[in-house]
Amino acid sequence: MSERRSRVWAGVDASKGHHWTAAVDETGATLWSKKIDNDESAILTALGEILELAEEVHWAVDISGTSSALLPATVVIPADAPTPKGEGIRALGGRVVTYRRDSENRDALVAEIAARDGLAIVPSANSRHIMAGAGTAALELLSDHPEIETLVVPVGGGGLAAGTATIAKHLQPGIKIIGVEPQGGAGTLLSMRCGQRIALPVVPATIADGLGHTSPSPLTWAVNSRLLDHVVTVTDQDITNAMAFAFRHLKVVAEPSGACALAAVLGGLIPHESGMIGVVISGGGVDLPTFHRLISQATRRKEPARV
């Protein structure tokens, strides 16, 4: 009886490494105002609208030769966010406002700024359109490799995981979706064990800052609680090892949050019978000193994994 071995395809979500943001007037307003009861149907509908909108935005920017046609944006990020994230936002003309994770309420601050300046709020995860946009990473990966049987994806607020799970299971109903959280911030895993959305008592202590949420978002939880087949956790050391592996073998610079799914595969947390595995590596927002320090602490594998 022959042993079934798993092979791995790594999909890099380029949109998370280059922080391009577009806002469109009337069409965008239509997107945000749509109300559909079924969460998965809403995400798939949003996906179609986003793909159409992307063509319009790309054409508009190409014609003008500048990004001046895009609406100004104020982006609220943690004070300890990696430097490249803030720099990327400012380079595109955005305004950056920071907050302290341990003592300030991000959502309250966002609501205050929006009310004061007359701005529309674009959530980081709690939106069907955000889920759909993030899920295009899975759309591209499965379009290139329809033979994938298991898809592994990072989970924080849950937008990427929800979009990935919805689109992947629409394209391939039998595919397995495994979510990966940092061990210090496993809000989704705890919620799944309890059967309801649970909030962690403190801000998670993990190098995966992008996944440092105290609770899954309400809309993403409604999707992920149904569509994620499993959720596993990885340690900071697992994440560091994955960052070093991606750099040495894939020539990819991944931030800690973006390397979590790869960490689960390299750490042997994905069942051997998973068949062809797809891994979403999402996010390159890490400054050079931090990246160098982390990969220097990595523990080398005896044998390179087949990725």
C-alpha positions in Angstrom: 0.0 0.0 0.0 1.7 3.2 -1.1 1.8 6.3 1.1 0.0 9.4 -0.2 2.4 12.3 -0.1 1.4 16.0 -0.1 2.7 18.5 -2.5 2.5 22.3 -1.9 1.9 25.3 -4.1 2.5 28.7 -2.5 0.4 31.6 -3.6 1.7 35.1 -2.9 -0.9 37.8 -2.4 0.8 40.7 -4.1 -1.8 43.1 -3.1 -0.8 42.8 0.6 2.8 43.7 -0.3 2.0 46.8 -2.3 -0.7 48.9 -0.5 -2.7 50.1 -3.5 -6.0 51.5 -2.6 -8.7 52.8 -5.0 -11.9 54.6 -4.3 -14.5 55.3 -7.0 -17.4 57.8 -6.7 -20.8 56.6 -7.9 -19.8 53.0 -8.6 -18.1 52.6 -5.2 -21.2 54.0 -3.5 -23.3 51.4 -5.2 -21.0 48.6 -4.0 -21.1 49.7 -0.4 -24.9 50.1 -0.3 -25.8 46.6 -1.5 -27.6 44.3 1.0 -27.8 40.6 0.4 -28.9 38.1 3.1 -26.8 35.1 2.3 -23.2 35.8 3.3 -21.5 33.5 0.7 -23.7 34.8 -2.1 -22.9 38.4 -1.0 -19.2 37.7 -1.2 -19.5 36.1 -4.6 -21.6 39.0 -5.9 -19.1 41.5 -4.5 -16.3 39.6 -6.2 -17.9 40.1 -9.6 -18.4 43.8 -8.9 -14.8 44.2 -7.7 -13.4 42.5 -10.8 -15.4 44.8 -13.0 -14.5 47.8 -10.9 -10.8 46.9 -11.0 -10.9 47.2 -14.8 -12.5 50.6 -14.6 -10.0 51.9 -12.1 -7.0 50.5 -14.0 -8.2 52.2 -17.2 -8.8 55.5 -15.4 -5.4 55.6 -13.8 -3.7 54.5 -17.1 -5.5 57.3 -19.0 -4.6 60.1 -16.5 -1.1 58.8 -15.9 -1.4 59.7 -12.2 -3.2 58.6 -9.1 -4.7 62.0 -8.5 -8.1 60.8 -9.6 -8.3 58.6 -6.5 -10.1 59.9 -3.5 -8.1 60.9 -0.4 -8.0 58.4 2.4 -7.2 58.4 6.1 -5.9 55.1 7.3 -5.8 54.1 11.0 -3.0 51.7 11.9 -1.4 50.6 15.2 1.4 52.7 16.5 3.7 49.7 16.4 2.8 48.7 12.8 5.9 48.0 10.6 7.4 51.1 9.1 6.8 50.1 5.4 3.0 50.0 6.0 2.8 53.7 7.0 5.4 54.7 4.4 3.4 52.9 1.6 0.2 54.7 2.6 1.8 58.1 2.7 3.6 57.5 -0.6 0.1 57.1 -2.2 -1.1 60.3 -0.7 -2.9 58.8 2.2 -3.0 60.3 5.7 -1.9 58.0 8.6 -3.4 58.1 12.1 -1.9 55.7 14.7 -3.4 54.3 17.9 -2.2 52.2 20.8 -3.5 48.6 20.7 -3.4 48.2 24.5 -5.2 51.4 25.5 -7.2 52.8 22.6 -10.3 51.5 20.8 -9.6 51.5 17.1 -13.2 51.2 16.0 -14.2 54.2 18.2 -11.4 56.3 16.8 -12.3 55.4 13.2 -15.9 56.4 13.9 -14.9 59.7 15.4 -12.6 60.6 12.5 -15.3 59.6 9.9 -17.9 61.7 11.7 -15.6 64.7 12.0 -14.3 64.7 8.5 -17.3 63.4 6.6 -15.6 60.2 5.5 -17.0 56.7 4.6 -15.6 53.9 6.8 -13.9 51.0 5.0 -13.4 48.2 7.5 -10.2 46.1 7.6 -12.2 42.8 7.6 -15.8 43.3 8.5 -17.2 43.8 5.0 -18.3 41.5 2.2 -16.4 43.5 -0.3 -13.2 43.4 1.7 -13.6 39.6 2.0 -14.2 39.3 -1.7 -11.2 41.4 -2.6 -8.9 39.5 -0.3 -10.3 36.2 -1.7 -9.0 37.0 -5.2 -5.7 35.5 -4.0 -7.5 32.1 -3.9 -9.2 32.8 -7.2 -5.8 33.3 -8.9 -4.2 30.3 -7.2 -7.0 27.9 -8.0 -7.2 29.2 -11.5 -3.5 28.3 -12.0 -3.7 25.1 -10.0 -7.2 23.5 -10.0 -5.6 20.3 -8.7 -5.2 21.8 -5.2 -7.2 19.8 -2.6 -6.4 21.7 0.6 -5.9 25.5 1.0 -4.1 26.9 4.0 -4.7 30.6 4.9 -3.8 33.0 7.7 -6.6 34.1 10.0 -6.8 37.4 11.9 -9.9 39.6 11.6 -11.0 36.8 9.2 -11.5 38.8 6.0 -8.9 36.9 3.9 -10.0 33.5 5.3 -13.7 34.2 4.7 -13.1 35.4 1.1 -10.7 32.5 0.4 -13.1 29.9 1.8 -16.1 31.3 0.0 -14.4 31.5 -3.4 -12.5 28.2 -3.1 -15.6 26.2 -2.1 -17.6 27.8 -4.8 -15.0 26.8 -7.4 -14.3 23.4 -5.8 -16.9 22.2 -3.3 -14.8 19.4 -2.0 -11.7 21.5 -1.1 -10.6 21.7 2.5 -9.8 25.1 4.0 -7.5 25.2 7.0 -7.1 28.5 8.9 -3.9 29.4 10.8 -3.6 31.7 13.7 -0.7 32.7 15.9 -0.7 30.7 19.2 -0.8 33.9 21.2 -4.0 35.2 19.4 -6.2 32.3 18.5 -9.6 34.1 18.7 -11.2 32.2 15.8 -10.0 28.8 17.1 -11.4 29.6 20.6 -14.6 30.8 19.1 -15.0 27.6 17.0 -14.5 25.5 20.1 -17.1 27.5 22.0 -19.5 27.6 19.2 -19.9 31.3 19.3 -17.8 34.5 18.7 -15.4 35.0 21.6 -13.2 38.0 22.5 -9.8 37.5 24.0 -9.3 39.4 27.3 -6.1 41.1 26.2 -4.4 42.1 22.9 -2.5 39.1 21.6 1.3 39.0 22.2 2.7 37.8 18.9 5.2 38.8 16.2 2.3 38.4 13.7 1.0 41.9 14.4 -1.4 41.8 11.4 -3.2 38.9 13.0 -3.3 40.4 16.5 -7.1 40.7 16.8 -8.9 40.1 20.1 -11.9 38.7 18.3 -13.0 37.7 14.8 -15.2 40.3 13.0 -18.9 39.6 13.1 -19.4 39.1 9.3 -16.2 37.1 8.9 -17.1 34.9 11.8 -20.5 34.1 10.2 -18.7 32.8 7.2 -15.6 31.2 8.7 -17.6 29.3 11.4 -19.3 27.5 8.5 -16.6 27.1 5.9 -13.3 26.6 7.7 -12.7 22.9 8.1 -10.0 23.3 10.7 -8.0 26.0 12.5 -4.5 25.4 13.8 -2.0 27.6 15.6 1.7 28.3 15.1 4.3 29.6 17.5 6.4 32.7 16.9 9.4 30.4 16.3 7.3 28.5 13.7 6.6 31.8 12.0 10.2 32.9 12.0 11.3 29.6 10.5 8.7 30.1 7.7 9.9 33.6 7.0 13.5 32.3 6.6 12.3 29.4 4.4 10.3 31.7 2.1 13.3 34.0 1.7 15.9 31.3 1.2 13.9 28.9 -1.0 11.1 31.0 -2.6 12.9 34.3 -2.7 9.9 36.0 -1.1 10.0 38.5 1.8 7.0 37.7 4.0 6.0 39.6 7.1 5.2 37.4 10.2 1.4 37.5 9.6 1.8 36.5 6.0 4.1 33.6 6.8 1.7 31.9 9.2 0.1 29.5 6.7 3.5 28.4 5.4 4.6 27.9 9.0 1.7 25.5 9.6 2.8 23.4 6.6 6.5 23.4 7.5 5.6 22.6 11.1 3.8 19.4 10.1 0.4 20.7 11.3 -1.4 19.9 8.0 -2.5 16.2 7.7 -0.4 14.1 5.4 -3.5 12.9 3.5 -4.3 16.5 2.5 -3.1 15.8 -1.1 -2.1 18.9 -3.1 -1.8 21.8 -0.7 -2.1 25.5 -1.6 -0.6 28.1 0.8 -1.5 31.8 0.8 1.5 33.9 1.7 -0.1 37.3 2.3 1.8 40.4 3.3 5.3 41.8 2.9 5.0 44.7 5.3 8.2 44.3 7.4 11.1 46.6 7.7 14.6 45.4 6.9 16.1 45.5 10.4 13.2 43.5 11.9 13.2 41.0 9.0 17.0 40.4 9.3 16.7 40.0 13.1 13.8 37.5 12.8 15.3 35.3 10.1 18.6 35.3 12.0 16.7 33.6 14.8 15.3 30.9 12.6 16.0 27.2 13.1 17.1 25.6 9.8 15.2 22.4 8.7 17.3 19.4 8.0 15.6 18.8 4.7 13.9 21.5 2.6 10.2 21.0 2.2 8.8 20.6 -1.3 7.1 23.9 -1.9 
